[in-house]
């Protein structure tokens, strides 16, 4: 087995690189991560998307930034 497996081969989502804003569900039971916005984008539009973000998996309305 190769040590260079991609995230897709491991069944993990590729959440992009430095040009995306990702969120993590605030629910401890879910913790789903998803892309909120692709950059570059006007700051006011990115802020609106982040403010309105809800988990697409469980609908929890209090996500946190996923920047690890």
PDB file as gemmi writes it, atoms N, CA and C in Angstrom:
CRYST1    1.000    1.000    1.000  90.00  90.00  90.00 P 1                      
ATOM      1  N   UNK A   1       0.839  -1.174   0.000  1.00  0.00           N  
ATOM      2  CA  UNK A   1       0.000   0.000   0.000  1.00  0.00           C  
ATOM      3  C   UNK A   1       0.888   1.242   0.000  1.00  0.00           C  
ATOM      4  N   UNK A   2       0.529   2.201  -0.811  1.00  0.00           N  
ATOM      5  CA  UNK A   2       1.329   3.416  -0.950  1.00  0.00           C  
ATOM      6  C   UNK A   2       1.142   4.338   0.250  1.00  0.00           C  
ATOM      7  N   UNK A   3       2.216   5.040   0.614  1.00  0.00           N  
ATOM      8  CA  UNK A   3       2.129   6.023   1.690  1.00  0.00           C  
ATOM      9  C   UNK A   3       1.577   7.349   1.189  1.00  0.00           C  
ATOM     10  N   UNK A   4       1.362   7.490  -0.112  1.00  0.00           N  
ATOM     11  CA  UNK A   4       0.925   8.740  -0.709  1.00  0.00           C  
ATOM     12  C   UNK A   4      -0.535   8.684  -1.142  1.00  0.00           C  
ATOM     13  N   UNK A   5      -1.417   8.190  -0.303  1.00  0.00           N  
ATOM     14  CA  UNK A   5      -2.831   8.120  -0.628  1.00  0.00           C  
ATOM     15  C   UNK A   5      -3.448   9.511  -0.568  1.00  0.00           C  
ATOM     16  N   UNK A   6      -4.388   9.776  -1.470  1.00  0.00           N  
ATOM     17  CA  UNK A   6      -5.086  11.057  -1.437  1.00  0.00           C  
ATOM     18  C   UNK A   6      -6.216  10.992  -0.418  1.00  0.00           C  
ATOM     19  N   UNK A   7      -6.743  12.166  -0.063  1.00  0.00           N  
ATOM     20  CA  UNK A   7      -7.863  12.203   0.873  1.00  0.00           C  
ATOM     21  C   UNK A   7      -9.073  11.470   0.314  1.00  0.00           C  
ATOM     22  N   UNK A   8      -9.319  11.581  -0.999  1.00  0.00           N  
ATOM     23  CA  UNK A   8     -10.449  10.892  -1.602  1.00  0.00           C  
ATOM     24  C   UNK A   8     -10.284   9.381  -1.503  1.00  0.00           C  
ATOM     25  N   UNK A   9      -9.062   8.868  -1.678  1.00  0.00           N  
ATOM     26  CA  UNK A   9      -8.824   7.431  -1.577  1.00  0.00           C  
ATOM     27  C   UNK A   9      -9.047   6.942  -0.150  1.00  0.00           C  
ATOM     28  N   UNK A  10      -8.836   7.810   0.824  1.00  0.00           N  
ATOM     29  CA  UNK A  10      -9.046   7.443   2.222  1.00  0.00           C  
ATOM     30  C   UNK A  10     -10.482   7.685   2.665  1.00  0.00           C  
ATOM     31  N   UNK A  11     -11.317   8.182   1.759  1.00  0.00           N  
ATOM     32  CA  UNK A  11     -12.706   8.448   2.105  1.00  0.00           C  
ATOM     33  C   UNK A  11     -12.899   9.754   2.852  1.00  0.00           C  
ATOM     34  N   UNK A  12     -11.913  10.632   2.823  1.00  0.00           N  
ATOM     35  CA  UNK A  12     -12.004  11.917   3.506  1.00  0.00           C  
ATOM     36  C   UNK A  12     -12.230  13.019   2.476  1.00  0.00           C  
ATOM     37  N   UNK A  13     -13.026  14.046   2.815  1.00  0.00           N  
ATOM     38  CA  UNK A  13     -13.236  15.132   1.860  1.00  0.00           C  
ATOM     39  C   UNK A  13     -11.994  15.990   1.715  1.00  0.00           C  
ATOM     40  N   UNK A  14     -11.747  16.468   0.508  1.00  0.00           N  
ATOM     41  CA  UNK A  14     -10.668  17.423   0.276  1.00  0.00           C  
ATOM     42  C   UNK A  14     -11.256  18.806   0.495  1.00  0.00           C  
ATOM     43  N   UNK A  15     -10.911  19.451   1.589  1.00  0.00           N  
ATOM     44  CA  UNK A  15     -11.496  20.741   1.935  1.00  0.00           C  
ATOM     45  C   UNK A  15     -10.737  21.906   1.328  1.00  0.00           C  
ATOM     46  N   UNK A  16      -9.958  21.648   0.304  1.00  0.00           N  
ATOM     47  CA  UNK A  16      -9.285  22.717  -0.404  1.00  0.00           C  
ATOM     48  C   UNK A  16      -8.019  23.160   0.286  1.00  0.00           C  
ATOM     49  N   UNK A  17      -7.479  24.232  -0.198  1.00  0.00           N  
ATOM     50  CA  UNK A  17      -6.242  24.770   0.353  1.00  0.00           C  
ATOM     51  C   UNK A  17      -6.500  26.101   1.028  1.00  0.00           C  
ATOM     52  N   UNK A  18      -5.554  27.027   0.880  1.00  0.00           N  
ATOM     53  CA  UNK A  18      -5.678  28.308   1.557  1.00  0.00           C  
ATOM     54  C   UNK A  18      -6.724  29.226   0.931  1.00  0.00           C  
ATOM     55  N   UNK A  19      -7.343  28.830  -0.184  1.00  0.00           N  
ATOM     56  CA  UNK A  19      -8.310  29.685  -0.856  1.00  0.00           C  
ATOM     57  C   UNK A  19      -9.751  29.349  -0.521  1.00  0.00           C  
ATOM     58  N   UNK A  20      -9.975  28.708   0.607  1.00  0.00           N  
ATOM     59  CA  UNK A  20     -11.336  28.401   1.051  1.00  0.00           C  
ATOM     60  C   UNK A  20     -11.478  28.725   2.533  1.00  0.00           C  
ATOM     61  N   UNK A  21     -12.708  29.004   2.929  1.00  0.00           N  
ATOM     62  CA  UNK A  21     -13.037  29.156   4.351  1.00  0.00           C  
ATOM     63  C   UNK A  21     -13.829  27.920   4.726  1.00  0.00           C  
ATOM     64  N   UNK A  22     -13.343  27.173   5.703  1.00  0.00           N  
ATOM     65  CA  UNK A  22     -14.028  25.956   6.125  1.00  0.00           C  
ATOM     66  C   UNK A  22     -14.624  26.143   7.509  1.00  0.00           C  
ATOM     67  N   UNK A  23     -15.706  25.412   7.750  1.00  0.00           N  
ATOM     68  CA  UNK A  23     -16.377  25.452   9.048  1.00  0.00           C  
ATOM     69  C   UNK A  23     -16.467  24.038   9.595  1.00  0.00           C  
ATOM     70  N   UNK A  24     -16.579  23.950  10.906  1.00  0.00           N  
ATOM     71  CA  UNK A  24     -16.774  22.673  11.597  1.00  0.00           C  
ATOM     72  C   UNK A  24     -18.060  22.807  12.404  1.00  0.00           C  
ATOM     73  N   UNK A  25     -18.895  21.797  12.356  1.00  0.00           N  
ATOM     74  CA  UNK A  25     -20.152  21.813  13.095  1.00  0.00           C  
ATOM     75  C   UNK A  25     -19.875  22.019  14.582  1.00  0.00           C  
ATOM     76  N   UNK A  26     -20.669  22.862  15.219  1.00  0.00           N  
ATOM     77  CA  UNK A  26     -20.510  23.134  16.639  1.00  0.00           C  
ATOM     78  C   UNK A  26     -21.086  22.046  17.531  1.00  0.00           C  
ATOM     79  N   UNK A  27     -21.827  21.109  16.949  1.00  0.00           N  
ATOM     80  CA  UNK A  27     -22.395  20.008  17.721  1.00  0.00           C  
ATOM     81  C   UNK A  27     -21.320  18.959  17.979  1.00  0.00           C  
ATOM     82  N   UNK A  28     -21.112  18.610  19.235  1.00  0.00           N  
ATOM     83  CA  UNK A  28     -20.103  17.598  19.568  1.00  0.00           C  
ATOM     84  C   UNK A  28     -20.449  16.227  18.998  1.00  0.00           C  
ATOM     85  N   UNK A  29     -21.711  15.981  18.726  1.00  0.00           N  
ATOM     86  CA  UNK A  29     -22.123  14.694  18.171  1.00  0.00           C  
ATOM     87  C   UNK A  29     -21.845  14.594  16.673  1.00  0.00           C  
ATOM     88  N   UNK A  30     -21.717  15.726  15.986  1.00  0.00           N  
ATOM     89  CA  UNK A  30     -21.565  15.723  14.524  1.00  0.00           C  
ATOM     90  C   UNK A  30     -20.129  16.028  14.090  1.00  0.00           C  
ATOM     91  N   UNK A  31     -19.641  17.233  14.352  1.00  0.00           N  
ATOM     92  CA  UNK A  31     -18.284  17.708  14.014  1.00  0.00           C  
ATOM     93  C   UNK A  31     -17.972  17.634  12.513  1.00  0.00           C  
ATOM     94  N   UNK A  32     -19.002  17.668  11.661  1.00  0.00           N  
ATOM     95  CA  UNK A  32     -18.829  17.654  10.204  1.00  0.00           C  
ATOM     96  C   UNK A  32     -18.081  18.914   9.762  1.00  0.00           C  
ATOM     97  N   UNK A  33     -17.207  18.799   8.758  1.00  0.00           N  
ATOM     98  CA  UNK A  33     -16.486  19.946   8.204  1.00  0.00           C  
ATOM     99  C   UNK A  33     -16.909  20.154   6.762  1.00  0.00           C  
ATOM    100  N   UNK A  34     -17.070  21.414   6.368  1.00  0.00           N  
ATOM    101  CA  UNK A  34     -17.472  21.739   5.009  1.00  0.00           C  
ATOM    102  C   UNK A  34     -16.918  23.095   4.594  1.00  0.00           C  
ATOM    103  N   UNK A  35     -16.919  23.338   3.276  1.00  0.00           N  
ATOM    104  CA  UNK A  35     -16.457  24.607   2.726  1.00  0.00           C  
ATOM    105  C   UNK A  35     -17.603  25.605   2.784  1.00  0.00           C  
ATOM    106  N   UNK A  36     -17.339  26.772   3.385  1.00  0.00           N  
ATOM    107  CA  UNK A  36     -18.336  27.837   3.477  1.00  0.00           C  
ATOM    108  C   UNK A  36     -18.198  28.799   2.300  1.00  0.00           C  
ATOM    109  N   UNK A  37     -16.967  29.124   1.916  1.00  0.00           N  
ATOM    110  CA  UNK A  37     -16.748  30.092   0.839  1.00  0.00           C  
ATOM    111  C   UNK A  37     -15.431  29.811   0.129  1.00  0.00           C  
ATOM    112  N   UNK A  38     -15.421  30.068  -1.160  1.00  0.00           N  
ATOM    113  CA  UNK A  38     -14.203  29.997  -1.971  1.00  0.00           C  
ATOM    114  C   UNK A  38     -13.683  31.416  -2.158  1.00  0.00           C  
ATOM    115  N   UNK A  39     -12.397  31.611  -1.956  1.00  0.00           N  
ATOM    116  CA  UNK A  39     -11.789  32.929  -2.097  1.00  0.00           C  
ATOM    117  C   UNK A  39     -11.015  33.002  -3.404  1.00  0.00           C  
ATOM    118  N   UNK A  40     -10.803  34.148  -4.003  1.00  0.00           N  
ATOM    119  CA  UNK A  40     -11.172  35.471  -3.507  1.00  0.00           C  
ATOM    120  C   UNK A  40     -12.662  35.743  -3.688  1.00  0.00           C  
ATOM    121  N   UNK A  41     -13.176  36.586  -2.809  1.00  0.00           N  
ATOM    122  CA  UNK A  41     -14.584  36.957  -2.791  1.00  0.00           C  
ATOM    123  C   UNK A  41     -14.670  38.271  -2.028  1.00  0.00           C  
ATOM    124  N   UNK A  42     -15.613  39.137  -2.364  1.00  0.00           N  
ATOM    125  CA  UNK A  42     -15.761  40.367  -1.585  1.00  0.00           C  
ATOM    126  C   UNK A  42     -15.968  40.050  -0.100  1.00  0.00           C  
ATOM    127  N   UNK A  43     -15.336  40.820   0.752  1.00  0.00           N  
ATOM    128  CA  UNK A  43     -15.366  40.565   2.189  1.00  0.00           C  
ATOM    129  C   UNK A  43     -16.779  40.561   2.750  1.00  0.00           C  
ATOM    130  N   UNK A  44     -17.641  41.465   2.295  1.00  0.00           N  
ATOM    131  CA  UNK A  44     -19.002  41.510   2.825  1.00  0.00           C  
ATOM    132  C   UNK A  44     -19.785  40.248   2.467  1.00  0.00           C  
ATOM    133  N   UNK A  45     -19.559  39.705   1.277  1.00  0.00           N  
ATOM    134  CA  UNK A  45     -20.243  38.471   0.882  1.00  0.00           C  
ATOM    135  C   UNK A  45     -19.726  37.276   1.689  1.00  0.00           C  
ATOM    136  N   UNK A  46     -18.401  37.192   1.890  1.00  0.00           N  
ATOM    137  CA  UNK A  46     -17.831  36.106   2.695  1.00  0.00           C  
ATOM    138  C   UNK A  46     -18.348  36.176   4.129  1.00  0.00           C  
ATOM    139  N   UNK A  47     -18.437  37.384   4.687  1.00  0.00           N  
ATOM    140  CA  UNK A  47     -18.947  37.551   6.054  1.00  0.00           C  
ATOM    141  C   UNK A  47     -20.406  37.119   6.146  1.00  0.00           C  
ATOM    142  N   UNK A  48     -21.213  37.443   5.125  1.00  0.00           N  
ATOM    143  CA  UNK A  48     -22.617  37.044   5.123  1.00  0.00           C  
ATOM    144  C   UNK A  48     -22.743  35.519   5.067  1.00  0.00           C  
ATOM    145  N   UNK A  49     -21.928  34.873   4.220  1.00  0.00           N  
ATOM    146  CA  UNK A  49     -21.968  33.410   4.133  1.00  0.00           C  
ATOM    147  C   UNK A  49     -21.574  32.761   5.456  1.00  0.00           C  
ATOM    148  N   UNK A  50     -20.543  33.311   6.112  1.00  0.00           N  
ATOM    149  CA  UNK A  50     -20.111  32.754   7.399  1.00  0.00           C  
ATOM    150  C   UNK A  50     -21.183  32.955   8.468  1.00  0.00           C  
ATOM    151  N   UNK A  51     -21.841  34.110   8.473  1.00  0.00           N  
ATOM    152  CA  UNK A  51     -22.872  34.389   9.477  1.00  0.00           C  
ATOM    153  C   UNK A  51     -24.091  33.490   9.301  1.00  0.00           C  
ATOM    154  N   UNK A  52     -24.401  33.117   8.063  1.00  0.00           N  
ATOM    155  CA  UNK A  52     -25.587  32.301   7.781  1.00  0.00           C  
ATOM    156  C   UNK A  52     -25.295  30.806   7.717  1.00  0.00           C  
ATOM    157  N   UNK A  53     -24.057  30.417   7.904  1.00  0.00           N  
ATOM    158  CA  UNK A  53     -23.680  29.008   7.745  1.00  0.00           C  
ATOM    159  C   UNK A  53     -24.368  28.128   8.782  1.00  0.00           C  
ATOM    160  N   UNK A  54     -24.859  26.997   8.317  1.00  0.00           N  
ATOM    161  CA  UNK A  54     -25.420  25.960   9.186  1.00  0.00           C  
ATOM    162  C   UNK A  54     -24.904  24.624   8.660  1.00  0.00           C  
ATOM    163  N   UNK A  55     -24.739  23.678   9.537  1.00  0.00           N  
ATOM    164  CA  UNK A  55     -24.202  22.375   9.149  1.00  0.00           C  
ATOM    165  C   UNK A  55     -25.117  21.714   8.111  1.00  0.00           C  
ATOM    166  N   UNK A  56     -24.568  21.328   6.957  1.00  0.00           N  
ATOM    167  CA  UNK A  56     -25.384  20.661   5.946  1.00  0.00           C  
ATOM    168  C   UNK A  56     -25.756  19.225   6.325  1.00  0.00           C  
ATOM    169  N   UNK A  57     -25.111  18.690   7.348  1.00  0.00           N  
ATOM    170  CA  UNK A  57     -25.378  17.304   7.755  1.00  0.00           C  
ATOM    171  C   UNK A  57     -26.465  17.225   8.834  1.00  0.00           C  
ATOM    172  N   UNK A  58     -26.383  18.107   9.852  1.00  0.00           N  
ATOM    173  CA  UNK A  58     -27.339  18.011  10.964  1.00  0.00           C  
ATOM    174  C   UNK A  58     -28.121  19.302  11.206  1.00  0.00           C  
ATOM    175  N   UNK A  59     -27.840  20.362  10.445  1.00  0.00           N  
ATOM    176  CA  UNK A  59     -28.521  21.657  10.523  1.00  0.00           C  
ATOM    177  C   UNK A  59     -28.204  22.456  11.788  1.00  0.00           C  
ATOM    178  N   UNK A  60     -27.165  22.079  12.516  1.00  0.00           N  
ATOM    179  CA  UNK A  60     -26.751  22.861  13.687  1.00  0.00           C  
ATOM    180  C   UNK A  60     -26.371  24.255  13.213  1.00  0.00           C  
ATOM    181  N   UNK A  61     -26.833  25.293  13.913  1.00  0.00           N  
ATOM    182  CA  UNK A  61     -26.679  26.667  13.441  1.00  0.00           C  
ATOM    183  C   UNK A  61     -25.507  27.426  14.042  1.00  0.00           C  
ATOM    184  N   UNK A  62     -24.630  26.788  14.784  1.00  0.00           N  
ATOM    185  CA  UNK A  62     -23.507  27.483  15.417  1.00  0.00           C  
ATOM    186  C   UNK A  62     -22.177  26.832  15.042  1.00  0.00           C  
ATOM    187  N   UNK A  63     -21.769  26.919  13.766  1.00  0.00           N  
ATOM    188  CA  UNK A  63     -20.484  26.323  13.388  1.00  0.00           C  
ATOM    189  C   UNK A  63     -19.317  27.153  13.900  1.00  0.00           C  
ATOM    190  N   UNK A  64     -18.144  26.568  13.869  1.00  0.00           N  
ATOM    191  CA  UNK A  64     -16.920  27.278  14.229  1.00  0.00           C  
ATOM    192  C   UNK A  64     -15.963  27.176  13.047  1.00  0.00           C  
ATOM    193  N   UNK A  65     -15.014  28.096  12.971  1.00  0.00           N  
ATOM    194  CA  UNK A  65     -14.024  28.034  11.898  1.00  0.00           C  
ATOM    195  C   UNK A  65     -13.165  26.788  12.064  1.00  0.00           C  
ATOM    196  N   UNK A  66     -12.925  26.103  10.967  1.00  0.00           N  
ATOM    197  CA  UNK A  66     -12.078  24.902  10.989  1.00  0.00           C  
ATOM    198  C   UNK A  66     -10.751  25.270  10.360  1.00  0.00           C  
ATOM    199  N   UNK A  67      -9.798  25.676  11.153  1.00  0.00           N  
ATOM    200  CA  UNK A  67      -8.519  26.148  10.616  1.00  0.00           C  
ATOM    201  C   UNK A  67      -7.331  25.384  11.155  1.00  0.00           C  
ATOM    202  N   UNK A  68      -7.509  24.094  11.526  1.00  0.00           N  
ATOM    203  CA  UNK A  68      -6.354  23.330  12.009  1.00  0.00           C  
ATOM    204  C   UNK A  68      -5.535  22.852  10.862  1.00  0.00           C  
TER     205      UNK A  68                                                      
END                                                                             
